[in-house]
Amino acid sequence: MNTLSEPRWHPSPFIQASALLHVGAMTAMALNPDAWPWDLGAIAADHALLTLAGLLPCSDWLGPNWRCLPADAKARGEIAITLDDGPDQSVTPAVLDLLDWWDAKVSFFCIAERALRHPDLVGEIIRRGHAVENHTLRHRHDFSLLGSAGLLEDLSAAQEILTAMTGARPRFFRAPAGLRNPFLDPVLTRLDLRLASWTRRGFDTRNSNVDSVCARLLRGLSGGDILLLHDGNAARTDKGKAVILEALPRLLNAVAAAGLRPVTLQSVLA
């Protein structure tokens, strides 16, 4: 690999401040060993803040984070509907049909190993004008505990799989549950991926109340919003139906009534 062509990582102001604090604390301990409890306390507090930043999915403390679309997309009345954890053979086909009915384009954040099991669905996603993005190789619950090497291995493998299946390289990444650590941003930069979180989410993996899911997504709806739903791991209604299949028509109807247009995240990069 030609490393000269790789994008250069720029640490966030928070990461820069954290690094300076560590250097300052170590220097202070060397100059005044008796003050070591204070210096170690400062380092511990910094680590606590780094951990907190990783637990806040919409935070940009650890690096750039798409919580909404750029200003020009907002001015055009565009929003992004993003669907996580698929594809799912029992849900995704019906989701695609609903999107066709409303002529809505969305971004599917696919788990690469699930994509491999359903190549036909991945092909349909692309054929119908949607985008496939990177949602890790296998959606590990300990993803946010991985170091740089583990993160690079996971995301690179997912990139290779999804690129081979779709013919287009994913441009965005979303971490499982949005949780991450300070090692992620340099890896994303190396792979030319952009972290995407959301403006609001419906919590539709555990909330089976369609009214509640829709209320969360539609409260304050406006251009530039990034909305999160799930076609994989979807909660089920009392009738056994995936929540997204009842929530999505109501959401798309409200979006149309507000004069907004669902687009893929990649479309606003042009």
Rosetta silent file (secondary structure, phi, psi, omega in degrees, C-alpha in Angstrom):
SEQUENCE: MNTLSEPRWHPSPFIQASALLHVGAMTAMALNPDAWPWDLGAIAADHALLTLAGLLPCSDWLGPNWRCLPADAKARGEIAITLDDGPDQSVTPAVLDLLDWWDAKVSFFCIAERALRHPDLVGEIIRRGHAVENHTLRHRHDFSLLGSAGLLEDLSAAQEILTAMTGARPRFFRAPAGLRNPFLDPVLTRLDLRLASWTRRGFDTRNSNVDSVCARLLRGLSGGDILLLHDGNAARTDKGKAVILEALPRLLNAVAAAGLRPVTLQSVLA
SCORE:     score description
SCORE:     0.000 S_00000001
   1 L     0.000  136.764  178.809    0.000    0.000    0.000 S_00000001
   2 L   -85.140   99.077 -175.444    1.279    3.445   -0.845 S_00000001
   3 H   -68.169  -18.337  179.501    1.088    5.212    2.499 S_00000001
   4 H   -66.073  -24.062 -177.570    1.938    8.527    0.884 S_00000001
   5 H   -91.424   -4.788 -178.177   -1.543    8.616   -0.638 S_00000001
   6 L   -72.818  143.151  176.811   -3.365    7.935    2.633 S_00000001
   7 L   -60.360  149.612 -178.729   -5.340   10.803    4.151 S_00000001
   8 L   -93.527  131.147 -179.989   -3.627   12.491    7.052 S_00000001
   9 L   -80.214  134.231  175.872   -5.266   12.250   10.461 S_00000001
  10 L  -118.134  112.149 -178.420   -5.803   15.474   12.389 S_00000001
  11 L   -63.011  146.393  178.772   -6.577   14.943   16.086 S_00000001
  12 L   -67.866  160.174  176.557   -9.560   16.797   17.481 S_00000001
  13 H   -54.048  -37.062  179.782   -8.984   19.713   19.893 S_00000001
  14 H   -65.202  -43.315  178.647  -10.110   17.439   22.731 S_00000001
  15 H   -67.001  -38.856  177.003   -7.560   14.760   21.811 S_00000001
  16 H   -61.591  -44.384  179.396   -4.844   17.402   21.473 S_00000001
  17 H   -63.814  -38.385  178.269   -5.681   18.760   24.922 S_00000001
  18 H   -62.594  -43.748  179.340   -5.644   15.227   26.332 S_00000001
  19 H   -63.494  -42.259  178.788   -2.183   14.578   24.890 S_00000001
  20 H   -63.921  -39.011  178.700   -0.869   17.856   26.283 S_00000001
  21 H   -62.343  -42.467  179.037   -2.300   17.034   29.702 S_00000001
  22 H   -62.144  -45.243  179.426   -0.504   13.679   29.711 S_00000001
  23 H   -62.493  -44.237 -179.819    2.794   15.285   28.739 S_00000001
  24 H   -63.154  -41.851 -179.250    2.315   18.014   31.331 S_00000001
  25 H   -66.078  -42.553  179.287    1.441   15.557   34.087 S_00000001
  26 H   -65.829  -38.798  177.567    4.433   13.328   33.349 S_00000001
  27 H   -64.777  -43.102  179.892    6.731   16.354   33.233 S_00000001
  28 H   -62.312  -39.043  178.477    5.321   17.632   36.520 S_00000001
  29 H   -65.747  -36.170  179.077    5.929   14.254   38.182 S_00000001
  30 H   -68.314  -37.644 -177.829    9.522   14.269   36.960 S_00000001
  31 H   -81.093  -30.861 -177.166   10.119   17.785   38.294 S_00000001
  32 L  -141.202   80.158 -176.005    8.185   17.365   41.530 S_00000001
  33 H   -57.261  -28.170 -178.088    7.751   13.697   42.498 S_00000001
  34 H   -66.131  -18.479 -178.049    5.935   14.614   45.706 S_00000001
  35 H   -92.986   13.840 -174.474    3.000   15.923   43.655 S_00000001
  36 H   -57.927  -34.886  179.293    2.392   12.571   41.947 S_00000001
  37 H   -60.585  -37.897  178.965   -1.095   12.041   43.469 S_00000001
  38 H   -68.329  -41.136 -178.738   -2.318   15.246   41.833 S_00000001
  39 H   -66.411  -43.716  177.803   -0.710   14.398   38.520 S_00000001
  40 H   -66.842  -33.082  176.611   -2.145   10.881   38.453 S_00000001
  41 H   -63.808  -39.352  178.512   -5.505   12.300   39.467 S_00000001
  42 H   -65.370  -40.511  178.637   -5.417   14.638   36.472 S_00000001
  43 H   -66.101  -41.547  179.044   -4.594   11.737   34.152 S_00000001
  44 H   -62.586  -41.415  178.418   -7.383    9.622   35.644 S_00000001
  45 H   -63.422  -38.844  178.614   -9.863   12.464   35.172 S_00000001
  46 H   -64.481  -42.339  178.592   -8.758   12.815   31.562 S_00000001
  47 H   -63.737  -35.796  177.370   -9.263    9.097   30.943 S_00000001
  48 H   -64.145  -39.973  178.201  -12.726    9.360   32.450 S_00000001
  49 H   -67.215  -38.714  177.201  -13.561   12.166   30.017 S_00000001
  50 H   -62.326  -41.028  177.792  -12.217   10.133   27.087 S_00000001
  51 H   -64.555  -43.685  178.949  -14.423    7.233   28.136 S_00000001
  52 H   -59.865  -42.594 -179.859  -17.428    9.527   28.477 S_00000001
  53 H   -59.634  -37.759  179.213  -16.824   10.929   24.990 S_00000001
  54 H   -72.375  -19.932  179.480  -16.909    7.401   23.577 S_00000001
  55 H   -89.168   -4.922  179.850  -20.202    6.705   25.335 S_00000001
  56 L  -106.280   98.081 -173.076  -21.882    9.710   23.722 S_00000001
  57 L   -56.478  -31.024 -175.656  -22.735    8.643   20.141 S_00000001
  58 L   -96.805    8.322  179.077  -23.388   12.175   18.916 S_00000001
  59 L   -76.402  147.562  173.469  -20.271   13.700   20.459 S_00000001
  60 L  -113.354   18.849  179.339  -17.525   15.114   18.250 S_00000001
  61 L   -63.298  -34.596 -175.966  -14.928   15.234   21.023 S_00000001
  62 L   -91.588   -5.861 -179.885  -13.034   12.265   19.562 S_00000001
  63 L   153.695  175.777 -179.101  -13.230   13.428   15.951 S_00000001
  64 L   -56.628  144.889 -174.884  -15.592   14.564   13.182 S_00000001
  65 L  -151.619  118.694  178.873  -19.093   13.150   13.444 S_00000001
  66 E   -78.041   98.013  175.548  -22.003   13.615   11.054 S_00000001
  67 L   -95.065  -15.879  176.299  -24.939   14.352   13.367 S_00000001
  68 E  -155.687  170.269  179.834  -26.790   16.192   10.613 S_00000001
  69 L   -79.041  159.976  177.758  -26.358   16.958    6.924 S_00000001
  70 L   -59.959  163.020 -174.338  -24.321   19.934    5.683 S_00000001
  71 H   -58.914  -37.801 -178.229  -25.941   23.352    5.469 S_00000001
  72 H   -67.666  -35.904  175.949  -26.491   23.226    1.698 S_00000001
  73 H   -67.474  -39.312  176.872  -28.389   19.930    1.982 S_00000001
  74 H   -61.066  -42.125 -179.652  -30.463   21.394    4.790 S_00000001
  75 H   -64.680  -28.261  178.385  -31.282   24.406    2.617 S_00000001
  76 L   -83.078   -0.900 -179.435  -32.486   22.048   -0.122 S_00000001
  77 L    74.928   30.073 -179.551  -34.852   20.373    2.325 S_00000001
  78 E   -95.117  144.603  171.634  -32.975   17.083    2.293 S_00000001
  79 E  -130.694  163.018  177.485  -32.895   14.570    5.127 S_00000001
  80 E  -119.265  120.600  171.398  -31.103   11.232    5.506 S_00000001
  81 E   -97.798  124.105 -177.283  -32.924    8.124    6.678 S_00000001
  82 E  -118.687  138.545 -175.491  -30.401    5.513    7.764 S_00000001
  83 E  -121.531  124.453 -173.776  -31.144    1.837    8.416 S_00000001
  84 E  -106.527  160.485  165.249  -28.861   -0.283   10.597 S_00000001
  85 E    75.904    5.362  178.328  -28.033   -3.931   11.288 S_00000001
  86 E   -92.455 -167.440    0.298  -29.283   -5.496    8.062 S_00000001
  87 L   -79.784  156.813  179.900  -29.836   -6.937    5.661 S_00000001
  88 L  -128.041  121.094 -174.536  -32.614   -9.136    7.066 S_00000001
  89 L   -59.713  -28.528 -176.445  -34.413  -11.547    4.743 S_00000001
  90 L   -89.563   -9.536 -174.592  -37.706  -11.162    6.625 S_00000001
  91 L  -125.152  -47.488 -172.075  -37.708   -7.353    6.766 S_00000001
  92 H   -57.276  -41.670  178.636  -35.451   -5.689    4.185 S_00000001
  93 H   -58.119  -42.046  178.821  -37.449   -6.707    1.061 S_00000001
  94 H   -67.815  -35.571  175.897  -40.614   -5.106    2.468 S_00000001
  95 H   -61.651  -44.687  179.632  -38.619   -2.024    3.459 S_00000001
  96 H   -61.122  -39.164  178.399  -37.331   -1.708   -0.105 S_00000001
  97 H   -65.444  -40.500  177.649  -40.872   -1.910   -1.475 S_00000001
  98 H   -63.520  -41.893  179.387  -42.041    0.843    0.893 S_00000001
  99 H   -64.462  -38.752  176.094  -39.138    3.043   -0.148 S_00000001
 100 H   -60.138  -44.287 -178.138  -39.989    2.476   -3.813 S_00000001
 101 H   -58.226  -38.775 -177.665  -43.585    3.526   -3.187 S_00000001
 102 H   -95.382    1.663 -177.898  -42.443    6.820   -1.691 S_00000001
 103 L    52.529   45.939 -178.785  -39.515    7.267   -4.109 S_00000001
 104 L  -107.146  137.638  176.964  -37.220    7.660   -1.104 S_00000001
 105 L  -109.511  134.424 -175.038  -33.490    6.943   -1.158 S_00000001
 106 L  -134.628  173.348  177.713  -31.784    5.872    2.061 S_00000001
 107 E  -111.763  123.208  178.086  -28.476    4.610    3.430 S_00000001
 108 E   -96.938  113.452  174.354  -28.249    1.013    4.656 S_00000001
 109 E   -87.252   99.606 -170.723  -25.527    0.527    7.282 S_00000001
 110 E   -96.324  141.296  169.336  -24.920   -3.170    6.707 S_00000001
 111 L   -79.534  121.624 -168.816  -23.129   -5.710    8.870 S_00000001
 112 H   -59.592  -41.383 -179.433  -20.692   -7.247    6.383 S_00000001
 113 H   -66.130  -33.057  174.999  -21.100  -10.864    7.488 S_00000001
 114 H   -69.705  -37.551  178.022  -24.886  -10.539    7.190 S_00000001
 115 H   -59.962  -40.988  178.881  -24.452   -9.001    3.767 S_00000001
 116 H   -60.608  -31.904 -179.676  -22.464  -12.067    2.690 S_00000001
 117 H   -78.175  -16.069 -176.725  -25.389  -14.284    3.686 S_00000001
 118 L  -134.436   61.161 -178.266  -27.833  -12.231    1.608 S_00000001
 119 H   -61.056  -29.967  179.183  -26.080  -11.105   -1.591 S_00000001
 120 H   -65.054  -39.248  178.976  -29.409  -10.891   -3.393 S_00000001
 121 H   -68.365  -40.845  177.794  -30.689   -8.312   -0.910 S_00000001
 122 H   -61.205  -41.817  177.223  -27.505   -6.275   -1.144 S_00000001
 123 H   -61.809  -39.602  178.438  -27.874   -6.288   -4.912 S_00000001
 124 H   -66.221  -38.684  177.811  -31.478   -5.109   -4.625 S_00000001
 125 H   -56.903  -47.237 -178.846  -30.457   -2.275   -2.298 S_00000001
 126 H   -70.396  -43.196 -177.165  -28.021   -0.989   -4.907 S_00000001
 127 H   -60.118  -32.397 -177.553  -30.295   -1.675   -7.877 S_00000001
 128 L   -90.164    9.546  170.267  -33.038    0.433   -6.340 S_00000001
 129 L    91.427   14.997  178.785  -30.778    3.431   -5.893 S_00000001
 130 L   -96.535  176.670 -179.838  -29.841    3.225   -2.233 S_00000001
 131 E  -117.705  146.174  175.378  -26.381    3.249   -0.645 S_00000001
 132 E  -108.411  127.473 -179.147  -24.617    0.587    1.411 S_00000001
 133 E  -121.410  170.690 -171.289  -22.388    1.804    4.239 S_00000001
 134 E   -88.993  120.030  176.123  -20.061    0.143    6.753 S_00000001
 135 L  -124.333   39.789  179.260  -21.517   -1.081   10.064 S_00000001
 136 L    77.768  172.341 -178.450  -18.563   -3.323   10.980 S_00000001
 137 L   -73.991  -46.953 -175.701  -17.773   -6.897   10.064 S_00000001
 138 L  -140.566   12.474  175.345  -19.939   -8.675   12.644 S_00000001
 139 L    60.562   52.579  179.441  -21.356   -6.028   15.043 S_00000001
 140 L   -65.594  137.296  178.757  -19.230   -7.034   18.035 S_00000001
 141 L   -73.508  -18.958  177.739  -20.609   -5.918   21.391 S_00000001
 142 L  -100.300   21.853 -176.024  -17.055   -5.200   22.555 S_00000001
 143 H   -54.644  -43.098 -175.617  -16.272   -3.097   19.486 S_00000001
 144 H   -71.207   -5.338  178.298  -15.567    0.044   21.532 S_00000001
 145 H   -98.871   -3.661 -179.104  -12.924   -1.874   23.532 S_00000001
 146 L   -72.225  148.895  173.243  -10.806   -2.772   20.494 S_00000001
 147 L   -86.180 -174.528 -176.345   -7.411   -1.203   19.952 S_00000001
 148 H   -57.807  -44.956 -177.502   -6.126    0.333   16.733 S_00000001
 149 H   -65.046  -42.984  179.713   -5.130   -3.002   15.179 S_00000001
 150 H   -65.468  -40.451  178.035   -8.453   -4.648   16.000 S_00000001
 151 H   -64.119  -44.631 -179.093  -10.452   -1.708   14.675 S_00000001
 152 H   -64.022  -41.261  179.588   -8.445   -1.589   11.455 S_00000001
 153 H   -62.810  -45.857 -177.906   -8.821   -5.337   10.906 S_00000001
 154 H   -65.130  -51.726 -175.569  -12.592   -5.254   11.458 S_00000001
 155 H   -69.173  -36.866  178.790  -13.351   -2.174    9.373 S_00000001
 156 H   -64.484  -42.678  178.947  -10.957   -3.115    6.564 S_00000001
 157 H   -62.785  -43.293  178.449  -12.533   -6.555    6.236 S_00000001
 158 H   -63.188  -41.377  178.713  -16.006   -5.024    6.160 S_00000001
 159 H   -60.383  -44.795 -178.408  -14.886   -2.490    3.543 S_00000001
 160 H   -63.393  -43.299 -178.893  -13.465   -5.198    1.303 S_00000001
 161 H   -64.794  -50.824 -175.571  -16.594   -7.342    1.537 S_00000001
 162 H   -67.861  -35.124  177.458  -19.083   -4.544    0.953 S_00000001
 163 H   -66.124  -44.025  179.511  -17.039   -3.020   -1.862 S_00000001
 164 H   -63.653  -35.476 -176.634  -16.771   -6.367   -3.644 S_00000001
 165 H   -77.893  -31.935 -173.442  -20.506   -6.978   -3.278 S_00000001
 166 H  -106.054  -19.479 -175.414  -21.721   -3.551   -4.381 S_00000001
 167 L    78.877    5.991  179.425  -19.013   -2.308   -6.712 S_00000001
 168 L  -139.021  134.733 -177.973  -18.845    0.906   -4.690 S_00000001
 169 L   -75.962  129.100  173.807  -16.719    1.654   -1.655 S_00000001
 170 L   -56.956  142.703 -179.328  -18.667    2.642    1.483 S_00000001
 171 L  -110.259  -12.268 -177.648  -17.995    6.247    2.432 S_00000001
 172 E  -127.271  155.020  178.159  -19.575    6.281    5.892 S_00000001
 173 E  -134.600  142.390  171.513  -19.240    4.237    9.055 S_00000001
 174 L  -130.994  130.972 -179.518  -21.440    3.832   12.103 S_00000001
 175 L   -78.349  151.398  175.014  -20.259    2.064   15.246 S_00000001
 176 H   -55.779  123.674 -177.431  -22.446   -0.519   17.005 S_00000001
 177 H    61.348    8.112 -179.514  -24.765    1.458   19.304 S_00000001
 178 H    77.688    5.660 -175.758  -22.655    4.487   18.377 S_00000001
 179 L   -86.693  140.837 -175.946  -20.032    3.552   21.001 S_00000001
 180 L  -154.908 -175.607  178.028  -16.365    4.126   20.211 S_00000001
 181 L  -142.666  174.615 -175.357  -12.951    5.028   21.617 S_00000001
 182 L   -63.971  -14.917 -179.211  -10.081    7.428   20.776 S_00000001
 183 L   -80.196  -13.424 -172.801   -8.442    4.870   18.462 S_00000001
 184 H   -71.465  -44.825 -172.444  -11.326    4.894   15.977 S_00000001
 185 H   -59.394  -43.441  176.154  -10.891    8.274   14.294 S_00000001
 186 H   -60.675  -35.204  178.556   -7.339    7.619   12.980 S_00000001
 187 H   -67.482  -43.168  177.601   -8.565    4.298   11.543 S_00000001
 188 H   -60.578  -41.602  178.834  -11.515    5.980    9.840 S_00000001
 189 H   -61.751  -43.968 -179.957   -9.172    8.569    8.353 S_00000001
 190 H   -60.918  -35.994 -178.380   -6.864    5.850    7.026 S_00000001
 191 L   -92.437    4.354 -178.781   -9.826    4.097    5.362 S_00000001
 192 L    56.335   45.541  176.722  -11.337    7.376    4.106 S_00000001
 193 L  -111.990  147.983  177.808  -14.530    6.778    6.084 S_00000001
 194 E  -110.061  132.683  177.934  -16.705    9.396    7.765 S_00000001
 195 E   -74.275  130.261  177.500  -18.337    8.706   11.100 S_00000001
 196 E  -122.470  125.821  171.481  -22.117    9.135   10.973 S_00000001
 197 L  -107.421 -120.350 -177.068  -24.340    9.240   14.023 S_00000001
 198 L  -164.378  160.133  171.787  -27.828   10.763   13.941 S_00000001
 199 L   -81.882  -42.992  174.048  -29.998   13.737   14.763 S_00000001
 200 E  -155.298  157.449 -177.080  -32.564   11.483   16.403 S_00000001
 201 E  -133.032  158.282 -177.160  -33.341    7.800   16.690 S_00000001
 202 L   -96.459   -5.732 -175.346  -36.458    5.753   17.325 S_00000001
 203 L    52.112   41.492 -173.056  -34.911    3.109   19.629 S_00000001
 204 L   -83.970    7.637  170.976  -36.794    0.629   17.467 S_00000001
 205 L   -86.837  -20.232 -179.993  -34.662   -2.366   18.428 S_00000001
 206 L  -128.267  -10.763  179.714  -36.230   -2.420   21.892 S_00000001
 207 L  -101.837  111.031 -177.851  -39.284   -0.158   21.637 S_00000001
 208 L   -92.343    3.321  179.413  -42.227   -2.035   20.123 S_00000001
 209 L   -89.050  106.131 -175.227  -44.594    0.942   20.420 S_00000001
 210 H   -62.305  -38.473  178.908  -44.875    2.349   16.897 S_00000001
 211 H   -59.658  -43.427 -179.572  -46.451    5.593   18.125 S_00000001
 212 H   -66.526  -42.758  178.498  -43.514    6.192   20.446 S_00000001
 213 H   -60.068  -47.195 -179.087  -40.943    5.384   17.764 S_00000001
 214 H   -65.299  -39.168  179.802  -42.569    7.781   15.299 S_00000001
 215 H   -61.491  -41.554  178.291  -42.908   10.519   17.916 S_00000001
 216 H   -63.068  -41.966 -176.599  -39.171   10.355   18.639 S_00000001
 217 H   -73.947  -32.399 -172.387  -38.275   10.534   14.960 S_00000001
 218 H   -95.057  -11.543 -178.788  -40.726   13.280   14.010 S_00000001
 219 L   -65.369  113.844  179.847  -40.283   15.622   16.969 S_00000001
 220 L    74.310   20.472 -177.918  -38.749   18.789   15.498 S_00000001
 221 L   -54.613  132.127  179.241  -38.261   17.203   12.071 S_00000001
 222 L  -156.523  167.317  177.952  -36.465   19.571    9.701 S_00000001
 223 L   -56.477  142.805 -179.803  -34.137   19.663    6.726 S_00000001
 224 L    93.323   -8.916 -178.349  -30.671   18.308    7.419 S_00000001
 225 E   -68.609  145.993  168.617  -31.817   15.682    9.908 S_00000001
 226 E  -113.780  119.099 -176.035  -30.250   12.223   10.008 S_00000001
 227 E  -109.532  144.401 -176.900  -32.759    9.663   11.277 S_00000001
 228 E  -118.545  124.908  171.333  -31.971    6.160   12.522 S_00000001
 229 E  -132.749  176.009 -178.036  -34.136    3.059   12.158 S_00000001
 230 E  -131.039  125.092  169.030  -33.324   -0.662   11.956 S_00000001
 231 L   -94.082  -13.583  171.481  -34.151   -3.231    9.299 S_00000001
 232 L  -111.545  150.342 -179.120  -32.037   -5.719   11.272 S_00000001
 233 L    57.152   29.956 -176.576  -32.608   -6.592   14.940 S_00000001
 234 L   -73.486  140.519  171.943  -35.944   -4.781   14.757 S_00000001
 235 L   -65.658  160.054 -178.039  -38.344   -4.930   17.679 S_00000001
 236 E  -116.290  142.836  176.169  -41.683   -6.594   16.969 S_00000001
 237 L   -74.568  176.560  178.614  -45.183   -5.291   17.529 S_00000001
 238 L   -58.630  -25.816  179.985  -47.834   -7.276   19.402 S_00000001
 239 L   -90.323    4.082  177.832  -48.760   -8.813   16.045 S_00000001
 240 L    83.889   11.367 -178.368  -45.184   -9.935   15.415 S_00000001
 241 L   -93.256  139.277  177.295  -44.466   -7.347   12.723 S_00000001
 242 E   -58.496  132.478 -175.894  -41.136   -5.534   12.594 S_00000001
 243 H   -54.749  -39.775 -176.740  -41.629   -2.030   13.994 S_00000001
 244 H   -59.664  -31.095 -176.841  -39.942   -0.414   11.001 S_00000001
 245 H   -71.100  -21.865  174.489  -42.598   -1.809    8.650 S_00000001
 246 H   -97.486  -30.790 -178.074  -45.297    0.145   10.479 S_00000001
 247 H   -77.946  -36.763 -173.887  -43.204    3.178   11.392 S_00000001
 248 H   -61.515  -44.618  178.052  -41.625    3.784    7.981 S_00000001
 249 H   -60.219  -39.363  178.927  -44.858    4.597    6.065 S_00000001
 250 H   -67.570  -39.332  178.073  -45.859    7.104    8.731 S_00000001
 251 H   -64.490  -47.691 -178.249  -42.403    8.624    8.717 S_00000001
 252 H   -65.701  -34.887  176.378  -42.271    8.922    4.927 S_00000001
 253 H   -64.285  -43.478  178.945  -45.750   10.433    4.834 S_00000001
 254 H   -66.675  -38.364  178.134  -44.727   13.069    7.391 S_00000001
 255 H   -62.407  -45.467  178.803  -41.504   13.772    5.502 S_00000001
 256 H   -64.262  -41.404 -179.800  -43.430   14.328    2.264 S_00000001
 257 H   -64.055  -28.847  179.211  -46.012   16.517    4.021 S_00000001
 258 L   -84.919    0.196  179.954  -43.186   18.678    5.377 S_00000001
 259 L    73.728   24.932 -179.051  -41.790   19.161    1.871 S_00000001
 260 L  -102.712  160.229 -176.354  -38.600   17.259    2.702 S_00000001
 261 E  -130.065  121.715  176.980  -36.748   14.741    0.529 S_00000001
 262 E   -74.161  131.186  179.528  -34.912   11.620    1.766 S_00000001
 263 L  -134.637  163.636  175.263  -31.479   11.215    0.179 S_00000001
 264 L   -76.941  155.021  176.310  -28.449    9.007    0.732 S_00000001
 265 L   -61.178  -38.435 -177.980  -25.565   10.314    2.786 S_00000001
 266 H   -64.306  -30.004 -176.339  -23.246    9.820   -0.183 S_00000001
 267 H   -65.405  -24.522 -178.428  -25.363   12.049   -2.403 S_00000001
 268 H   -88.809   -2.275  176.242  -24.547   15.114   -0.312 S_00000001
 269 L   -80.404  -22.894 -175.489  -20.797   14.551   -0.671 S_00000001
 270 L   -65.206    0.000    0.000  -20.853   15.474   -4.365 S_00000001
